[in-house]
Amino acid sequence: MAEIDDATVLAHGQALAAQDGFTWEIDFNSPPEGRPSFRGMHFLSEERRQEYLARARVELQETGEG
C-alpha cells in the first residue's frame, strides 16, 4: 500500500471537520477586520483534530487516494 501524503490527509481532515460544522483554526496573523467573527464558531480541540486526521487517513486508504 502506498504511503499517503500528510498534506493530503490534513486537507481531507479539515474538509471533514468543516462538513461537520467545525472550524479547524483561525489565523491570528491576519488583521481583525479580515477575520470572521468568532460568534457561532465551533473549534476543535487537539484531540478532536487527531480524530479527524485518523478518519481522513482511513478514508483515503479505503478509496486509494492520496
C-alpha positions in Angstrom: 0.0 0.0 0.0 1.4 3.4 -0.9 2.1 6.0 1.8 -0.5 8.8 1.9 0.9 12.3 1.8 0.4 14.2 5.1 -0.7 17.3 3.3 -3.5 15.3 1.6 -4.5 13.9 5.0 -4.6 17.3 6.5 -6.7 18.8 3.7 -9.2 15.9 3.9 -9.3 16.1 7.7 -10.1 19.8 7.5 -12.8 19.2 4.9 -14.4 16.5 7.1 -14.4 18.9 10.1 -15.9 21.7 8.0 -18.6 19.4 6.8 -19.5 18.7 10.5 -19.5 22.4 11.2 -16.2 22.8 13.0 -13.5 25.5 12.4 -10.1 24.0 12.2 -8.1 27.1 13.2 -8.1 30.9 13.0 -5.2 32.8 11.5 -4.4 35.4 14.1 -1.7 36.9 11.9 -4.4 38.4 9.6 -5.9 41.8 10.6 -9.1 41.5 12.8 -11.2 43.1 10.1 -10.2 40.3 7.7 -11.1 37.5 10.2 -14.6 36.1 10.5 -16.5 36.7 13.8 -15.9 34.1 16.5 -19.6 34.1 17.3 -21.2 30.8 16.4 -17.9 29.1 15.5 -17.1 25.6 16.9 -13.4 25.0 17.4 -11.7 21.6 17.6 -9.5 20.5 20.5 -6.2 18.9 19.6 -7.7 15.5 20.5 -10.6 16.1 18.1 -8.2 17.2 15.3 -6.3 14.0 15.7 -9.6 12.0 15.4 -10.4 13.8 12.2 -6.9 13.2 10.8 -7.2 9.5 11.6 -10.6 9.3 10.0 -9.2 11.1 6.9 -6.3 8.7 6.6 -8.6 5.7 6.8 -11.0 7.2 4.2 -8.1 8.0 1.9 -6.7 4.5 2.3 -10.1 2.9 1.5 -10.5 5.0 -1.6 -6.9 4.6 -2.7 -6.5 8.4 -2.9 -3.5 10.3 -1.7 
